[in-house]
Amino acid sequence: QVQLLESGGRLVQAGGSLRLSCAASGRTFSTYAMAWFRQAPGKEREFVARITWSGGSTYYADSVKGRFTISRDNAKNTVYLQMNSLKPEDTAVYYCSARGTPNYWGQGTQVTVSS
């Protein structure tokens, strides 16, 4: 089992940057692909970014490509989401997820981008 704890969300102005962190417990963290999702008020949860277990490959939603970067440090059991050039439409609760059967989820961290 994997437990996930996100941090780093806060209020930021449009054009600003944030780095989210997701700390994982469990010795098997390095075997999981990890992903970030987000959910805005009144909307469904949507995919943001994914990284393979080794960190060798990354994937992004079109809406964040070129602005967000996902990375991981398996020695620290942590996955990151660097978010640059933030827009008001990036406002959401951001969740990290360990992808497997089942998928594991954190409790989320709020990101609010003011215009």
C-alpha positions in Angstrom: 0.0 0.0 0.0 1.1 3.6 -0.8 0.1 6.7 1.2 0.5 10.0 -0.5 0.6 13.5 0.9 0.6 16.6 -1.3 1.9 20.0 -0.4 2.8 23.3 -1.9 -0.5 24.6 -3.0 -1.4 28.3 -2.3 -2.7 31.5 -3.8 -0.5 32.9 -6.6 -0.9 35.6 -9.2 -1.3 34.8 -12.9 2.0 34.4 -14.5 3.6 33.1 -11.3 5.1 29.7 -10.4 4.5 27.0 -7.9 6.1 23.7 -7.1 3.9 21.0 -5.7 5.3 18.0 -3.9 3.9 14.6 -3.2 5.6 12.5 -0.5 4.9 8.8 -0.5 5.2 6.2 2.1 6.0 2.6 1.4 9.0 0.8 0.1 7.5 0.2 -3.3 7.2 3.9 -4.4 9.9 3.5 -7.1 7.9 0.7 -8.8 4.9 3.0 -9.5 4.3 5.3 -12.3 3.1 8.5 -10.7 0.6 11.1 -12.0 -0.9 14.5 -11.1 -4.6 15.2 -11.6 -6.6 18.2 -10.8 -10.3 19.1 -10.2 -11.8 22.5 -10.5 -15.0 23.4 -8.8 -18.0 21.9 -10.7 -15.7 20.0 -13.0 -14.6 16.4 -13.3 -11.1 15.4 -12.2 -8.7 15.7 -15.2 -5.3 14.3 -16.0 -2.4 16.8 -15.8 0.9 14.9 -16.0 2.4 11.4 -15.6 5.9 10.0 -15.1 7.2 6.5 -15.4 8.7 4.6 -12.5 12.2 5.4 -13.6 11.5 9.0 -14.6 12.5 8.2 -18.1 9.3 9.3 -19.8 6.8 12.0 -19.0 3.4 12.8 -20.5 1.3 16.0 -20.2 -2.2 17.2 -20.9 -2.2 19.6 -23.8 -3.5 22.4 -21.5 -0.2 22.4 -19.4 2.4 21.2 -22.0 5.3 23.6 -22.0 4.3 25.2 -18.7 4.3 22.3 -16.2 7.1 19.8 -15.5 6.7 16.5 -13.6 9.7 14.9 -11.9 10.5 12.4 -9.2 13.2 11.6 -6.7 12.9 7.9 -5.9 15.5 8.2 -3.1 13.2 10.7 -1.4 10.0 8.9 -2.3 8.7 12.2 -3.7 7.2 13.4 -7.0 7.0 17.0 -8.0 5.0 19.2 -10.3 6.7 22.5 -11.3 4.1 24.9 -12.6 5.1 28.0 -14.5 3.2 30.7 -16.3 0.1 29.9 -14.2 -3.3 30.9 -15.5 -6.6 31.5 -13.6 -7.9 28.3 -15.3 -5.2 26.3 -13.5 -7.1 26.9 -10.3 -8.0 23.5 -8.9 -7.3 21.0 -6.2 -4.3 19.0 -7.3 -4.0 15.3 -6.5 -1.1 13.0 -6.9 -1.7 9.4 -7.7 0.3 6.2 -7.7 -0.8 4.3 -10.8 -1.5 0.6 -10.3 -4.1 -1.8 -9.3 -5.6 -0.2 -7.4 -4.6 3.4 -8.0 -3.7 5.3 -4.8 -4.6 9.0 -4.2 -3.5 11.7 -1.9 -5.9 14.1 -0.3 -5.1 17.0 -2.6 -3.7 20.5 -2.3 -5.5 23.7 -3.4 -3.9 25.9 -6.0 -5.6 29.2 -6.7 -4.4 31.5 -9.4 -5.7 35.1 -9.3 -6.0 37.3 -12.4 
